[in-house]
Structure formats: C-alpha cells, structure tokens
Amino acid sequence: MPRLFNINSEIDPLKSVLLKRPGREVENLIPSTMEDLLFDDIPYLPIIQQEHDAFAEALKDNGSEVVYLEELVAEALDAQQGHQTLVDQIIKESGIYIKDVKDALSDYLLSMNTKDMVDTMMAGVRTDKLDIQSRSLGWLTDRQDQDLFLMQPMPNLYYTRDIASTLGKGMSINKMTYEARKRESLFMETIARYHPDFKGDQLPIWRDRNSDTTIEGGDILVLSEDVLAIGVSQRTSGRAIEELARSLFDKQNKFRKILAIEIPHVRAMMHLDTVFTMVDKDAFTIHPGIQDLDQKMSIYMLEPSKVEGQIKVSHHTDLTDLLKDVLNMPEINLIPCGGGDPIAAPREQWNDGSNTLAVKPGVVITYNRNYVSNDLLRKNGIKVVEIPSSELSRGRGGPRCMSMPLLRESE
Ligand SMILES: NC(=[NH2+])NCCC[C@H](N)C(=O)O
C-alpha cells in the first residue's frame, strides 16, 4: 500500500515516524575514535536499547506508527535486488579503493541475508574479520596504524532526524557535514529509490544528497504549512538553505517563508533543534544562550521574489515579533531551557532539555533527566511524556533528533 507523506507542522498529531534502534554500531565506539564519531561517551548497549524501546512505546501510546530505518532498507533491497548497488556505493563512500579489499568486503557483505548485511554495514566491519593481510600488499603498506575497521561504524544512525526531512508531501535527503555521518543518508536514498511504499511519484525529492552544500534535519523545523525555520549552524550553510528555498518555492507546494536563524557554531548547539523546538501553536522551548543580552538574534527571512527565479531576503532581530507575524498569533510564549538558570540551563541544554518532540499540540516527549525544563513546560500548560535517558543522551541528541516524522495529521 503506498504510504502517505505529509508534514505541515511540528506539532500536528504524529501518525507515522521513522526510528533506528541503536545496534552494534554503538559498541564499536572506543575512546580513541569517540570524538571523531561525534560521541562524548560509550553507551551501554542493552540499556540504550531498552530506553529506545521505551521511546518507541511512548510514540505508539500517543497514536503514532513506528517504522525502523534498518527494516525499511532491507525491504527496499529485497524488493528490487538492490544489494550489489548499495554494497558498491557504501564501499566507495567508505574510502576503500584497493581492489582486493573491495572484493573481500563485497563478498563478505553479499554472503549474508539482507537484514544481517544491512546491520553489518551500519555496525561497521572490523579489519580482523577478513583475512586481508594474506591477500593485499596494497592494504598492508597503505594502512594507518589505527585501521581497526575496514568500514567505520555509524553510531549516530539512531538520530534519524538528521539524514532526511519530510517537508510537505516531499522529502529532502540531506547531504551531511562530517565524515562520521556522510554515509548515513545513503540508507534513506536507498529507501526512496527502491522501497515500493516510498519510490516514484508518491515522494518528490526537493533536494538530494548529491548537492555540494550541507544541510541536516536537526536544523529544519516546519512551523506551519507555509513557514519553515532553518538553523544557520555548524552543520547547515546559508547556501544550502537558499538552494532548498529555490526548490521549494518553485515546486507545487505551499512553503512561502523560510526563516534562516543564525545560531552559535559550537558542538553543544550543533542544530537548531538543540536550542529551539515548537511545543504548541504559540509556544516554543528556547535556550537563552542563542539570544544576546537584549534578546536580539540574527534572522533572515527568505520569500519568493516578484522577479521570476529570484529570492527576496530581509533581516530581522526579534524572534518573538517575527513568529507572531508569520504564524498569525497575538502572543508567543518562549519557554527557557532550565528556566534560564545559569547552571540548570546549560546543564539541561547539554542533555537536550530543549529538544522536545511534539506528538500533538501541547503534548511533548522529553528526557526525564531534564526535570527543571520539564517542570517549567508543565507550568506553562504543556503535557510532558518523559522517557528514560541515561544512555540515549550520550550522543548529544534528544527525542526530536531520534525521530523522523513521515506523517502528521493536518486539521
Ligand atoms: N537533530 C539533532 N540535534 N541531532 C543530534 C545529533 C547528535 C550527533 N552525535 C551529531 O553530532 O551529529
């Protein structure tokens, strides 16, 4: 049955969402690779899986279907016999160019059943799994001391938010910024290309992973059927936002205003959704660290220009006024992470206190550890569904980062 795709807001009732259950890839983190792989600690696999399952349950209890990236990729490959194409591409994108090594890896992956093959690509392939030493002088002489993996693990895959974004009835398949995550969006491309429920006319691709500018889904918020907010961040460039704007303004959809919000280019705030999320039609979480002392910010608004093919850009500094205007709301409530306290705010922001996922207007899923922010949300009339977070939070992402909505019910 063809799937329905439609995302016209951050808060409309969530009906279908894509997750990735953390797998062996998180056990393939070690202290010497952790930083490059964008983790601050090593999650304990059985507990991170339990916590992730609790997240999936909370989503289902609140009316959403949950589908898994790893299962969709396997189904997509089986439907179109895409195995060889994906294996060749992932080997290429893993920077493996020595023929003997390529052949050994390709034989190894293709000898597995589809699900194991997909899980293994995601978990990474250790060098000692294959008998490379006895067959490749090229590898023996080119390798680096640290080559523990022929294919590096992809521990960030459970942050499905970032690799692609459903916008209206179509999708942006994102070109990722760092080496550690570049290959991840290939899995979404595979689903869009081969999966019977995704491919073809039913899913227009607004922008694909071959673009030469980077954009990540954590930066993209769908504020309403015609307004997007996109962070200009460590991961998303102004040029990428402009490209996406041109594509969206051109095509048959309703987006007509894009707010490009500049945020600090630092790890703790790598995406807009780590400092700003929508919790109700007129309420948002915000980390006070993105505003200056007089609460000013730098925001560019992009709109279609009257001149064919051009874009109109205007500059704004007051987030509240701009949101009132574009969302047609008399008031906007910005709820500060950690209550704005100089210790609680940065502590809870670090553990994704501002990274809420709305399952319907005024109902959000959050991490239980951020009790100051959660209490404040409740005091502001928001219903908060807490999930356990000891291990999930170690990679610096919360409920919004771990979810890629496919369908929200429009009014
Ligand atoms: N949408 C998000 N905020 N995602 C968080 C991603 C965290 C991940 N470790 C990274 O650095 O890429």
The ligand as an SDF file (V2000), in Angstrom:
LIG
                    3D

 12 11  0  0  0  0  0  0  0  0999 V2000
   18.9510   16.7380   15.4620 N   0  0  0  0  0  0  0  0  0  0  0  0
   19.9360   16.6760   16.3310 C   0  0  0  0  0  0  0  0  0  0  0  0
   20.1240   17.6480   17.1780 N   0  0  0  0  0  0  0  0  0  0  0  0
   20.7680   15.6440   16.2680 N   0  0  0  0  0  0  0  0  0  0  0  0
   21.8030   15.3730   17.1990 C   0  0  0  0  0  0  0  0  0  0  0  0
   22.8900   14.5920   16.5830 C   0  0  0  0  0  0  0  0  0  0  0  0
   23.9990   14.2190   17.5220 C   0  0  0  0  0  0  0  0  0  0  0  0
   25.1400   13.5320   16.8500 C   0  0  0  0  0  0  0  0  0  0  0  0
   26.0500   12.9490   17.7680 N   0  0  0  0  0  0  0  0  0  0  0  0
   25.8780   14.5010   15.9420 C   0  0  0  0  0  0  0  0  0  0  0  0
   26.7650   15.1830   16.4380 O   0  0  0  0  0  0  0  0  0  0  0  0
   25.6360   14.6060   14.7860 O   0  0  0  0  0  0  0  0  0  0  0  0
  1  2  1  0
  2  3  2  0
  2  4  1  0
  4  5  1  0
  5  6  1  0
  6  7  1  0
  7  8  1  0
  8  9  1  0
  8 10  1  0
 10 11  2  0
 10 12  1  0
M  CHG  1   3   1
M  END
$$$$
